[in-house]
Amino acid sequence: MAVREKYRGIARLPADWRERLTELPSVCAEHGVDLLYLFGSAARMLEGEGIPEDLDLAYVAAPRSDFFGFAQALSRVLRSDRVDLVDLDAASPVFAFEVVRTGRLLYRRSVERENAFELALTGRYRDEVVRLRRWAGWRTGGERCGPA
């Protein structure tokens, strides 16, 4: 489903969406979120001009955090329901690694928590890449598949 179809009938992001991002650290602290990343087209547009179709946000939080309360607070502060929210602890290691690698960190509870998460994620990512390469080799009869 394309972004435009997904959000048909839902108001666009406000013109001051960049300024509203500065309010997110207090929302994160209030809802027990440890890390918050902006990724996708909005992260690429952050320094430029224009209004993205939606905001892609990824978070790391304590296991018993109130996801729905956090999502509602984000929508209220951003004045938009055009927010896609991803739990990085539940996401695939490859996806989560790309979010961290290409996204913009908007909030961190502490440098120690950020480092611990990213170190653990790097290990999970490497394990997954090894597994995927083995699977690709099995599927191709041992032929090389992509860069070594």
C-alpha positions, 0 to 999 in steps of 0.5 A: 500500500502506498503512503498516499493510499494509507493516509487518504483522508488523514490531515497532512503533517503541519508545516512546522513539523520540524519544530514539533520534533523538538517537543518529542524528548519530553514525550519520550521521558514521560513514557519510558522511552530510552531511544527515539530515531527518525528515519525514512523520507522525513529524516532525509528532509530534516535539513531541507525543505518540504513536508513529508507524507508521514513521519517514520519513528523507531523507539527502544523502551522498557518492556512494560512501556505504554505503547498506545499512550506513547503513540497517542502523545506523539500524534497529539504533539505532532498534530498528525496521525501520519506517524508510523511507529516501530519497536526496534526491539521487535524489528528484524536486526537488519531493519533495526540496523538500517534505522540506526545507521541511516536515521537521526537520533532524536532522543536518548535517555542516556549515552550508556543505554544508546551504546548498549542497545547499538552494541547488542544490535550490531551483534544481532545484525552480524548473526543475521547476515551470516544466517542470510548468507548461508541461506542464500548459498543453500538456495543458489546451490553454493553459488556466490550471491552478492558481495562476499 
